Amino acid sequence: MKRIISAERVEDILNVFGSFDQNLHIIEKEWNVCVTDRDAELKISGEPEDVVSAEKAVQNLLMLAARGETVDEQRVRYVIGMIRSGQEDQIRELDSGVVCITAKGRPVKPKTLGQKAYVQAIRDHDLTFAVGPAGTGKTYLAMALAVVALKNKEIERIVLTRPAVEAGEKLGFLPGDLTQKVDPYLRPLYDALYDFMGVDSYQKLLERGVVEVAPLAYMRGRTLSDSFIILDEAQNTTSEQMKMFLTRLGFHSKVVVTGDITQTDLPYGKKSGLAEAIEILKDIPEIGMVHLTHKDVVRHELVQTIVKAYDAYYHREAEGQRP
């Protein structure tokens, strides 16, 4: 069976094909088809069912390219996954606009429907929980929205915090004062801020107290108003710490709590404050709850494969424990 697809612009075809036709090779391998181009036309040949699926993928990728979207390997694999799961009608919803521009001029956009829902949840709620595996953009997108809110003068400061569970109460063996001792656990937050603000701007805002990066222990006894607060790696909070943090919320503030409940570093038998909070607060409509999955992973393809393998393993373990 053969199908021919016409494109309005040669540039869109080149975008879909990718560097050295790498995107094209992914599609061909996925459905065992052959794709060739000539004079702004693409010809797909192979078994009927495979050709139909490959055609859907190419048509949707051309649509995204025509809208100015970047068609990279991750985007191609995401579109393939949506077609495999019968969700091709939702691919058009991927166009969700730019969230933020980095210090180097790179636009930051949600790359999956899950990320799009996450961004919208933060915009619509004063408190949002985001649970999902590594690589789904939980912290990065929250920081992008925080920087935008600061630039638009919607808030007066950004507060970033995370628990230093790995160090626990045994920080004494590390050199320096308390801030220096917990610095390694906060480094990922610094790196993201550098990306959005640039090092010089970040340092100036830090000195003025407009940006604060601190361990969770520093939050006790404070009321955070006119702020955008992000609690990262929240799966490592205890029940007491989570309740303490959530009650810091002041007026005109937004709070985003992110974490992966499958990667808890708490001592064995200690319940995660994140898991407990989600269970307690899940029925409150004023609180945003977003669950990201392996489909929303935007790192190397192997990361998504690893996450899927672990999810399958934990599922088998849970099934085996059932009476």
N, C-alpha and C positions, 0 to 999 in steps of 0.2 A: 504494500500500500504506500502511496505517496501523497503528500500534502504540500501545497505551495503557499507561503505567507509573504505578503507584500508589506514593505515598510516605507513610510513617507520620507524618511531621512536615512542616508547611509550612516550618519553619525550614531544613530540609535542602534543600528546593527553592530557597529564596531564596539559600542558600549556593552551590548549584550554578549558579544563574543568574548570580550575580556582580553587581557594581555596574553599573547601567544595562544589565543583561542581556548584558554583554560576553562572559561565558563561553558563553552560549547562542549568540551570534552566531558564535563560533569554530566550534562544532559544526555549526551550520547551513551555514556556508561550506565546511567541510571535506568534508561529504558531500552538499551541495546538497539539504538536507531542510528542512522547516518544523517547528518545535517550539512548541507552545502549552500553556498550563497552565490548569486550572480545577478548583477544589475539591480540591486536593492530588493531581490527576492530570495527567500530561503526555501529550500526544498528538504522535506523530512521524509525519509523512507524507512520502512521496517514493517513489523507485524502491526495489524490494524489497531489493536488496543494500545500498544506502545506508542504508535504514531499520534494517536488522539491525545494521550497524556503529555507527550513531548510538545505537541502543538500548543496545548494550554499553557505550558511553562514558557515557551518562547513568546507567545502572544502577551502574556502578563508581564514578562520582563521587558518587552518592547514598550508596553504601556508605561511602565515605571521609568524607563529610559527617556521616553518622550516628555515626561513630567519633570525631567531634570534630576531624577534620583540616581544615585551611584549604584551600579549593578556589579557588586563584587562577589567573591566566592560565597561569603556568608549569606548574602541576599539570595543568590541562586539556590543554595541548599534550603533556605527557609521557604522559598516559593515551592520547591519540589515537595517539601514536607507537607505544605498546605494542600497541594494537589493530591498527594497520597492519602491524606485524611479527609478528602472531600470538602475542603474549605476554600476552594479557589475563588468563590464569590466574595470572600472577605479580603482578598489581596488588594483590591482597590482602596480599602480603608487604611493601607499602610502610609499613605501620604498624610503626615500629621504636623508638618511644619517644623521650623527650626526652634529648638528650645533655647540655645545659647550659642555664642561664638567664642571660641577659645582665644587665648592671648595671641596665638599664631594665625588667627583668622579662619580656623576650621569650624564649620557648622556642626553642631551636635543635634542629632535627631533621634527619636525613638526608632529602632530598627525592626521591631516586632510588634504584633498586636498587643502582647502582654506588656511591653514597655510603654506603648501608647496609653493603655488603660492605667498604668502606674502613674504616668505624668499627669493624666487627667484627674486621678484620685487625689494627688497632692494639691492640685489647683482648686479642687472642690471641697477639701476637708482641712480642718485645723490640725487634725491628728491622723496620720496614715501609717499603717503597718505594711511592710513589704517583705514577704518571705519567699526565698528561692535560692537555688544553687549558685555557686561561684560563677562569675562571668555574665550574669544577667543584667548588669548595669544598675543595680540597686543604689549603691552609694554615689556613683558617678552622675546619674541623672538627677538625684536629689540635690547634689552640690550645684549642678548647672542651674536648677530652679532657684536655689538659694542665692547664687550670684546675681541672677536676673532680678530677683526681688530686692536685693541690696542696691543695685544700680538704678532701679526704678523708685527707690526711696520708699518702698512698701514696708521695709523693716529698717532697724537701726544697726543690727549686728547679726553675725552668723556665729553660731556655737556648734562646734563639732566635738563629739565625745564618743568614747568606747571603753569598755571594761578591759583592764589589764589582767585578765584571769590567769594567763599562763604564769605571771609573776606572783599573783595572789598577794599575800601579806609578807612575802619573803623577798622584798626588794633591796634589802640592805647590802647584799653582796655585789650589787651593781654600782659602778662609780657615779659620782655627781649627786646633785640634789634630786628631789622627787620628780621634778619635771624631766630632768635628763634620764632618770631611771626608767620612766615609762615612755620615753620618746620613741623607742623602736616599735611600740605597739600603735603609735599614732602616725608613723611615717606614711602609710598609704593615704591618709587624709591630707597630709602636707603635699604629697605628690599630685593629687587631684587638684588642689587649690593652685599650685604652681601652673598647672595646665590651663586653668581658666583665667587666672589673674596675671600671671607672670611673676617672677620672683620679686622684683622691686616693688610692685604694687602690693603684693601680699605682705611683704615685710613692713611696709608703711601702715597698712591696715591693722596688722598684728600689734605694732607699737602703740597705735591709738586705741586699741581695745575693740575695734570694729569687728575683727575676726578673732575668735578664741578657739584654740584646739586644746582640749584638756581631758584627763582621765575622768571616768564617771564619778569617782570619789569626790571630785571637786564640785559636783552639782548639789550636794546635800546642803539644805538650809537656804537655798536660793529660790527666787521667783524670777523666771525669765520672760519678760514682756518685750514687745516690739522686736522679736527675734525670730530667726529661722534656725531651729535646733535639729540636728541629725544625730541619732544614736546608732552607731555602726556596730556590727558584730553583736547584736543584742541577744543572740542565743546564749552568750556567755554571762548574762546577768542572772542573779538569783531572784527569787520572788520578791524579796525585800528591796533589792536594788531597783527592780523594774517599777514597783509601786512608788518608791521614792522619786524616781525620774519622772514618771508620768504626772505626778502632782506638782512638778516644777512649772508646768505650763501657765503662763501669764496671759494678759490681754494682748490682742493684736500680734499673736505669734503663731507660727506653724511648727509642728513637730513631725519628723519622719523617723520611724523606727525600722531598721533593716536587719536582716539576719537569715541564717540558714540553720533550721532546727535539726538538721541531720549532721551538723558538724559542731556539736557542743563540746567545749573543753572543760566543763565543770567536773568536779570530782564525781566518781561513780555513785549513782543513787541520788544525786542532787538534781532537782527538777529545774529546767530552764525557765527563767522568768518570762522569756518571749513566748514560749509555748503556752504557759499558763495565762498570760495576758490575752492572747488570741482567743483562747477558750472562754475566758470571762467576758471579754468585750465584743465578741463576734456579732451579737445581735443589736448593737447600738448603731443606728443608721448614720449618726453624725461622725462616725469613725470610719475612715477608709481602710479596707482590707484587700490587699492584692497578693495573689499567689502566682509567682512566676515558676516556670518549669524549664526542663532541658531545651525545649523549643525556643526559649528566649535567650539562650547562651549566645553571646556575640564574640567570644574568643575563638581560639583555634578550634577547628572541627573536632579534634581529638578530645577537647574538654567536654563537648556535648556527648561524645561517645562514652567517656568516663562516667559522667553524671548518670546517663541512662543505665550503664552497667551496675552502678551502685544502687540506683533505685530498684532495679530488678532483683538485686541480691537482698536488699532489705525487705522487699515484698515477699520473697521466698522464705526469709527468716520468720517474718510475721505469720505467714501461713503455717509454717511448721510448728509455731508455738500455740496455735489455736487448739483447744481440746476437741 
